[in-house]
Amino acid sequence: METIQGRKGRPERMKLKDKRNEILQDRVSLIQSHAENPSVNDKPSREEIRLRAYEIYLERGGLPGNELDDWLQAERELERLALPKAN
């Protein structure tokens, strides 16, 4: 992915922002397709968790070393969102 060279650190931020937008678009389409099938609303899919964990990773600045924490946080967040649908 090409970026415009600017101030120090700017190209990397642009890459992360572009990637974050791409992930969010993918997540919206996954959530919409998930919502169309009420039988699968019990738990978030592995793909939804993976995408949210990646978003969390990006929010932390893309620093490695917390993959498990990111995954568990994503699971908790998505399961919390799914609870009202189950009731």
LUMTINU-639095 format. One record per atom (N, C-alpha, C, CB): residue in one letter; atom name; residue number from 1; x, y, z. Coordinates in steps of 0.2 Angstrom, whole numbers, plus 2048, in hexadecimal, padded with zeros to 3 digits. Glycine has a CB too. Layout:
N
<"A", "CA", NUM, <X, Y, Z>> ...
# end
This chain:
87
<"M", "N", 1, <804, 7FA, 800>> <"M", "CA", 1, <800, 800, 800>> <"M", "C", 1, <804, 806, 800>> <"M", "CB", 1, <7FB, 800, 806>> <"E", "N", 2, <803, 80B, 7FB>> <"E", "CA", 2, <807, 811, 7FB>> <"E", "C", 2, <804, 816, 800>> <"E", "CB", 2, <808, 813, 7F4>> <"T", "N", 3, <809, 81A, 802>> <"T", "CA", 3, <807, 820, 807>> <"T", "C", 3, <80A, 826, 804>> <"T", "CB", 3, <808, 81E, 80E>> <"I", "N", 4, <807, 82C, 806>> <"I", "CA", 4, <80B, 832, 804>> <"I", "C", 4, <810, 833, 80A>> <"I", "CB", 4, <805, 838, 804>> <"Q", "N", 5, <816, 835, 808>> <"Q", "CA", 5, <81B, 837, 80D>> <"Q", "C", 5, <81A, 83E, 810>> <"Q", "CB", 5, <822, 836, 80A>> <"G", "N", 6, <81A, 83E, 816>> <"G", "CA", 6, <819, 845, 819>> <"G", "C", 6, <81D, 845, 81F>> <"G", "CB", 6, <811, 846, 81B>> <"R", "N", 7, <81A, 848, 825>> <"R", "CA", 7, <81D, 848, 82B>> <"R", "C", 7, <820, 842, 82E>> <"R", "CB", 7, <819, 84C, 830>> <"K", "N", 8, <824, 842, 832>> <"K", "CA", 8, <827, 83C, 835>> <"K", "C", 8, <822, 837, 838>> <"K", "CB", 8, <82D, 83D, 83A>> <"G", "N", 9, <821, 831, 836>> <"G", "CA", 9, <81C, 82C, 839>> <"G", "C", 9, <816, 82D, 835>> <"G", "CB", 9, <81B, 82E, 840>> <"R", "N", 10, <815, 831, 831>> <"R", "CA", 10, <80E, 832, 82E>> <"R", "C", 10, <80C, 82C, 829>> <"R", "CB", 10, <80E, 839, 82A>> <"P", "N", 11, <811, 82A, 825>> <"P", "CA", 11, <80F, 824, 820>> <"P", "C", 11, <80C, 81E, 824>> <"P", "CB", 11, <815, 822, 81C>> <"E", "N", 12, <80F, 81D, 82A>> <"E", "CA", 12, <80D, 817, 82E>> <"E", "C", 12, <806, 818, 830>> <"E", "CB", 12, <812, 815, 833>> <"R", "N", 13, <805, 81E, 833>> <"R", "CA", 13, <7FE, 81F, 835>> <"R", "C", 13, <7F9, 81F, 830>> <"R", "CB", 13, <7FE, 826, 838>> <"M", "N", 14, <7FB, 821, 82A>> <"M", "CA", 14, <7F6, 821, 824>> <"M", "C", 14, <7F5, 819, 822>> <"M", "CB", 14, <7F9, 824, 81E>> <"K", "N", 15, <7FA, 815, 823>> <"K", "CA", 15, <7F9, 80E, 821>> <"K", "C", 15, <7F4, 80B, 826>> <"K", "CB", 15, <7FF, 80A, 821>> <"L", "N", 16, <7F5, 80C, 82D>> <"L", "CA", 16, <7F1, 80A, 832>> <"L", "C", 16, <7EA, 80C, 831>> <"L", "CB", 16, <7F4, 80C, 839>> <"K", "N", 17, <7E9, 813, 830>> <"K", "CA", 17, <7E2, 815, 82F>> <"K", "C", 17, <7DF, 812, 829>> <"K", "CB", 17, <7E3, 81D, 82E>> <"D", "N", 18, <7E2, 811, 823>> <"D", "CA", 18, <7DF, 80E, 81E>> <"D", "C", 18, <7DD, 807, 81F>> <"D", "CB", 18, <7E4, 80E, 818>> <"K", "N", 19, <7E2, 803, 823>> <"K", "CA", 19, <7E0, 7FC, 825>> <"K", "C", 19, <7DA, 7FC, 82A>> <"K", "CB", 19, <7E7, 7F9, 828>> <"R", "N", 20, <7DA, 801, 82E>> <"R", "CA", 20, <7D5, 801, 833>> <"R", "C", 20, <7CE, 802, 830>> <"R", "CB", 20, <7D6, 806, 838>> <"N", "N", 21, <7CE, 806, 82B>> <"N", "CA", 21, <7C8, 807, 827>> <"N", "C", 21, <7C6, 801, 823>> <"N", "CB", 21, <7C9, 80D, 822>> <"E", "N", 22, <7CB, 7FE, 820>> <"E", "CA", 22, <7C9, 7F7, 81D>> <"E", "C", 22, <7C6, 7F2, 821>> <"E", "CB", 22, <7D0, 7F5, 819>> <"I", "N", 23, <7C9, 7F2, 827>> <"I", "CA", 23, <7C7, 7ED, 82C>> <"I", "C", 23, <7C0, 7EE, 82E>> <"I", "CB", 23, <7CC, 7EC, 832>> <"L", "N", 24, <7BE, 7F5, 830>> <"L", "CA", 24, <7B8, 7F7, 832>> <"L", "C", 24, <7B3, 7F5, 82C>> <"L", "CB", 24, <7B8, 7FE, 833>> <"Q", "N", 25, <7B4, 7F6, 826>> <"Q", "CA", 25, <7AF, 7F5, 821>> <"Q", "C", 25, <7AE, 7ED, 820>> <"Q", "CB", 25, <7B2, 7F7, 81A>> <"D", "N", 26, <7B3, 7E9, 821>> <"D", "CA", 26, <7B2, 7E2, 821>> <"D", "C", 26, <7AE, 7E0, 827>> <"D", "CB", 26, <7B9, 7DE, 822>> <"R", "N", 27, <7AF, 7E3, 82D>> <"R", "CA", 27, <7AC, 7E1, 833>> <"R", "C", 27, <7A4, 7E3, 832>> <"R", "CB", 27, <7AE, 7E5, 839>> <"V", "N", 28, <7A3, 7E9, 82F>> <"V", "CA", 28, <79C, 7EB, 82E>> <"V", "C", 28, <798, 7E6, 82A>> <"V", "CB", 28, <79B, 7F2, 82B>> <"S", "N", 29, <79B, 7E4, 824>> <"S", "CA", 29, <798, 7DF, 820>> <"S", "C", 29, <797, 7D8, 824>> <"S", "CB", 29, <79C, 7DE, 81A>> <"L", "N", 30, <79C, 7D6, 828>> <"L", "CA", 30, <79B, 7D0, 82C>> <"L", "C", 30, <796, 7D0, 831>> <"L", "CB", 30, <7A2, 7CE, 82F>> <"I", "N", 31, <795, 7D6, 834>> <"I", "CA", 31, <790, 7D7, 839>> <"I", "C", 31, <789, 7D7, 836>> <"I", "CB", 31, <791, 7DD, 83D>> <"Q", "N", 32, <789, 7DA, 830>> <"Q", "CA", 32, <782, 7DA, 82C>> <"Q", "C", 32, <780, 7D3, 82A>> <"Q", "CB", 32, <783, 7DF, 826>> <"S", "N", 33, <785, 7CF, 828>> <"S", "CA", 33, <783, 7C9, 825>> <"S", "C", 33, <782, 7C4, 82B>> <"S", "CB", 33, <789, 7C6, 821>> <"H", "N", 34, <785, 7C5, 831>> <"H", "CA", 34, <784, 7C1, 837>> <"H", "C", 34, <77D, 7C3, 83A>> <"H", "CB", 34, <789, 7C3, 83C>> <"A", "N", 35, <77B, 7C9, 83A>> <"A", "CA", 35, <774, 7CB, 83C>> <"A", "C", 35, <76F, 7C9, 838>> <"A", "CB", 35, <774, 7D3, 83C>> <"E", "N", 36, <770, 7C7, 832>> <"E", "CA", 36, <76A, 7C5, 82D>> <"E", "C", 36, <769, 7BE, 82F>> <"E", "CB", 36, <76D, 7C5, 826>> <"N", "N", 37, <76D, 7BA, 832>> <"N", "CA", 37, <76C, 7B3, 834>> <"N", "C", 37, <76B, 7B2, 83C>> <"N", "CB", 37, <771, 7AE, 831>> <"P", "N", 38, <765, 7B3, 83F>> <"P", "CA", 38, <765, 7B3, 846>> <"P", "C", 38, <767, 7AD, 849>> <"P", "CB", 38, <75D, 7B4, 848>> <"S", "N", 39, <768, 7A7, 846>> <"S", "CA", 39, <76A, 7A1, 849>> <"S", "C", 39, <771, 7A1, 84B>> <"S", "CB", 39, <768, 79B, 845>> <"V", "N", 40, <775, 7A6, 848>> <"V", "CA", 40, <77C, 7A6, 84A>> <"V", "C", 40, <77E, 7AC, 84E>> <"V", "CB", 40, <780, 7A7, 843>> <"N", "N", 41, <779, 7AF, 851>> <"N", "CA", 41, <77A, 7B5, 855>> <"N", "C", 41, <77C, 7B3, 85D>> <"N", "CB", 41, <774, 7B9, 856>> <"D", "N", 42, <77D, 7AD, 85E>> <"D", "CA", 42, <77E, 7AB, 865>> <"D", "C", 42, <786, 7AD, 867>> <"D", "CB", 42, <77E, 7A4, 866>> <"K", "N", 43, <78A, 7AC, 862>> <"K", "CA", 43, <791, 7AE, 864>> <"K", "C", 43, <794, 7B1, 85E>> <"K", "CB", 43, <795, 7A7, 865>> <"P", "N", 44, <799, 7B6, 85F>> <"P", "CA", 44, <79D, 7B9, 859>> <"P", "C", 44, <7A1, 7B3, 855>> <"P", "CB", 44, <7A1, 7BE, 85B>> <"S", "N", 45, <7A1, 7B4, 84F>> <"S", "CA", 45, <7A5, 7AF, 84B>> <"S", "C", 45, <7AD, 7B1, 84C>> <"S", "CB", 45, <7A4, 7B0, 843>> <"R", "N", 46, <7B1, 7AC, 84B>> <"R", "CA", 46, <7B8, 7AC, 84B>> <"R", "C", 46, <7BB, 7B2, 847>> <"R", "CB", 46, <7BC, 7A6, 849>> <"E", "N", 47, <7B8, 7B3, 841>> <"E", "CA", 47, <7BA, 7B9, 83D>> <"E", "C", 47, <7B8, 7BF, 840>> <"E", "CB", 47, <7B6, 7B8, 836>> <"E", "N", 48, <7B2, 7C0, 843>> <"E", "CA", 48, <7B1, 7C6, 846>> <"E", "C", 48, <7B5, 7C8, 84C>> <"E", "CB", 48, <7A9, 7C6, 849>> <"I", "N", 49, <7B7, 7C3, 850>> <"I", "CA", 49, <7BC, 7C3, 855>> <"I", "C", 49, <7C3, 7C5, 853>> <"I", "CB", 49, <7BC, 7BD, 85A>> <"R", "N", 50, <7C5, 7C2, 84D>> <"R", "CA", 50, <7CB, 7C3, 84A>> <"R", "C", 50, <7CC, 7CB, 848>> <"R", "CB", 50, <7CC, 7BF, 844>> <"L", "N", 51, <7C6, 7CD, 845>> <"L", "CA", 51, <7C6, 7D4, 842>> <"L", "C", 51, <7C6, 7D9, 848>> <"L", "CB", 51, <7C0, 7D5, 83E>> <"R", "N", 52, <7C2, 7D8, 84D>> <"R", "CA", 52, <7C2, 7DC, 853>> <"R", "C", 52, <7C9, 7DC, 857>> <"R", "CB", 52, <7BD, 7DA, 858>> <"A", "N", 53, <7CC, 7D6, 857>> <"A", "CA", 53, <7D3, 7D6, 85A>> <"A", "C", 53, <7D8, 7DA, 856>> <"A", "CB", 53, <7D5, 7CE, 85B>> <"Y", "N", 54, <7D7, 7D9, 850>> <"Y", "CA", 54, <7DC, 7DD, 84C>> <"Y", "C", 54, <7DB, 7E5, 84D>> <"Y", "CB", 54, <7DB, 7DB, 844>> <"E", "N", 55, <7D5, 7E7, 84D>> <"E", "CA", 55, <7D3, 7EE, 84F>> <"E", "C", 55, <7D6, 7F0, 855>> <"E", "CB", 55, <7CB, 7EF, 84F>> <"I", "N", 56, <7D6, 7EC, 85A>> <"I", "CA", 56, <7D8, 7EE, 861>> <"I", "C", 56, <7E0, 7EE, 860>> <"I", "CB", 56, <7D7, 7E8, 866>> <"Y", "N", 57, <7E3, 7EA, 85C>> <"Y", "CA", 57, <7EA, 7EA, 85B>> <"Y", "C", 57, <7EC, 7F1, 858>> <"Y", "CB", 57, <7EC, 7E4, 856>> <"L", "N", 58, <7E8, 7F3, 853>> <"L", "CA", 58, <7EA, 7F9, 850>> <"L", "C", 58, <7E9, 7FF, 854>> <"L", "CB", 58, <7E5, 7FA, 849>> <"E", "N", 59, <7E3, 7FF, 859>> <"E", "CA", 59, <7E2, 804, 85D>> <"E", "C", 59, <7E8, 805, 862>> <"E", "CB", 59, <7DC, 803, 861>> <"R", "N", 60, <7EB, 7FF, 864>> <"R", "CA", 60, <7F1, 7FF, 868>> <"R", "C", 60, <7F7, 802, 865>> <"R", "CB", 60, <7F2, 7F8, 86B>> <"G", "N", 61, <7F7, 803, 85E>> <"G", "CA", 61, <7FD, 806, 85B>> <"G", "C", 61, <800, 800, 857>> <"G", "CB", 61, <801, 809, 85F>> <"G", "N", 62, <7FD, 7FA, 856>> <"G", "CA", 62, <800, 7F5, 852>> <"G", "C", 62, <806, 7F2, 856>> <"G", "CB", 62, <802, 7F8, 84C>> <"L", "N", 63, <807, 7F2, 85C>> <"L", "CA", 63, <80D, 7EF, 860>> <"L", "C", 63, <80B, 7E8, 861>> <"L", "CB", 63, <80E, 7F3, 866>> <"P", "N", 64, <810, 7E4, 860>> <"P", "CA", 64, <80F, 7DD, 861>> <"P", "C", 64, <80F, 7DB, 868>> <"P", "CB", 64, <814, 7D8, 85D>> <"G", "N", 65, <80D, 7D5, 86A>> <"G", "CA", 65, <80E, 7D2, 871>> <"G", "C", 65, <808, 7D1, 875>> <"G", "CB", 65, <813, 7D7, 874>> <"N", "N", 66, <802, 7D4, 873>> <"N", "CA", 66, <7FC, 7D3, 876>> <"N", "C", 66, <7F7, 7D0, 872>> <"N", "CB", 66, <7FA, 7DA, 879>> <"E", "N", 67, <7F8, 7CB, 86E>> <"E", "CA", 67, <7F4, 7C8, 86A>> <"E", "C", 67, <7EE, 7C4, 86E>> <"E", "CB", 67, <7F7, 7C3, 865>> <"L", "N", 68, <7F0, 7C1, 873>> <"L", "CA", 68, <7EB, 7BD, 877>> <"L", "C", 68, <7E6, 7C2, 87A>> <"L", "CB", 68, <7EE, 7B8, 87C>> <"D", "N", 69, <7E9, 7C7, 87D>> <"D", "CA", 69, <7E5, 7CC, 880>> <"D", "C", 69, <7E0, 7D0, 87B>> <"D", "CB", 69, <7E9, 7D1, 884>> <"D", "N", 70, <7E2, 7D1, 875>> <"D", "CA", 70, <7DE, 7D4, 870>> <"D", "C", 70, <7D9, 7CF, 86E>> <"D", "CB", 70, <7E2, 7D6, 86A>> <"W", "N", 71, <7DA, 7C9, 86E>> <"W", "CA", 71, <7D5, 7C4, 86C>> <"W", "C", 71, <7D0, 7C3, 871>> <"W", "CB", 71, <7D8, 7BD, 86A>> <"L", "N", 72, <7D2, 7C3, 877>> <"L", "CA", 72, <7CD, 7C2, 87D>> <"L", "C", 72, <7C9, 7C8, 87E>> <"L", "CB", 72, <7D1, 7C1, 883>> <"Q", "N", 73, <7CC, 7CE, 87D>> <"Q", "CA", 73, <7C8, 7D4, 87D>> <"Q", "C", 73, <7C3, 7D5, 878>> <"Q", "CB", 73, <7CD, 7DB, 87D>> <"A", "N", 74, <7C5, 7D3, 872>> <"A", "CA", 74, <7C0, 7D3, 86C>> <"A", "C", 74, <7BA, 7CE, 86D>> <"A", "CB", 74, <7C4, 7D1, 866>> <"E", "N", 75, <7BC, 7C8, 870>> <"E", "CA", 75, <7B7, 7C3, 872>> <"E", "C", 75, <7B2, 7C6, 877>> <"E", "CB", 75, <7BA, 7BD, 875>> <"R", "N", 76, <7B4, 7C9, 87C>> <"R", "CA", 76, <7B0, 7CC, 881>> <"R", "C", 76, <7AB, 7D1, 87E>> <"R", "CB", 76, <7B4, 7CF, 887>> <"E", "N", 77, <7AE, 7D6, 87A>> <"E", "CA", 77, <7AB, 7DB, 878>> <"E", "C", 77, <7A5, 7D9, 873>> <"E", "CB", 77, <7AF, 7E0, 874>> <"L", "N", 78, <7A7, 7D4, 86F>> <"L", "CA", 78, <7A2, 7D2, 86A>> <"L", "C", 78, <79C, 7CE, 86D>> <"L", "CB", 78, <7A5, 7CE, 864>> <"E", "N", 79, <79E, 7CA, 872>> <"E", "CA", 79, <799, 7C6, 876>> <"E", "C", 79, <794, 7CA, 87A>> <"E", "CB", 79, <79D, 7C1, 87B>> <"R", "N", 80, <797, 7D0, 87C>> <"R", "CA", 80, <793, 7D5, 880>> <"R", "C", 80, <78E, 7D8, 87B>> <"R", "CB", 80, <797, 7DA, 883>> <"L", "N", 81, <790, 7D9, 875>> <"L", "CA", 81, <78C, 7DC, 870>> <"L", "C", 81, <786, 7D7, 86E>> <"L", "CB", 81, <790, 7DE, 86A>> <"A", "N", 82, <788, 7D1, 86E>> <"A", "CA", 82, <783, 7CB, 86C>> <"A", "C", 82, <77E, 7CA, 871>> <"A", "CB", 82, <787, 7C5, 86A>> <"L", "N", 83, <77F, 7CB, 877>> <"L", "CA", 83, <77B, 7CA, 87D>> <"L", "C", 83, <774, 7CC, 87C>> <"L", "CB", 83, <77D, 7CC, 883>> <"P", "N", 84, <773, 7D3, 87A>> <"P", "CA", 84, <76C, 7D5, 879>> <"P", "C", 84, <768, 7D2, 874>> <"P", "CB", 84, <76C, 7DD, 878>> <"K", "N", 85, <76C, 7CF, 86F>> <"K", "CA", 85, <768, 7CC, 869>> <"K", "C", 85, <766, 7C5, 86C>> <"K", "CB", 85, <76D, 7CB, 863>> <"A", "N", 86, <769, 7C2, 870>> <"A", "CA", 86, <767, 7BB, 873>> <"A", "C", 86, <761, 7BC, 877>> <"A", "CB", 86, <76D, 7B8, 876>> <"N", "N", 87, <760, 7C1, 87B>> <"N", "CA", 87, <75A, 7C2, 87F>> <"N", "C", 87, <754, 7C4, 87C>> <"N", "CB", 87, <75C, 7C7, 885>> 
# end
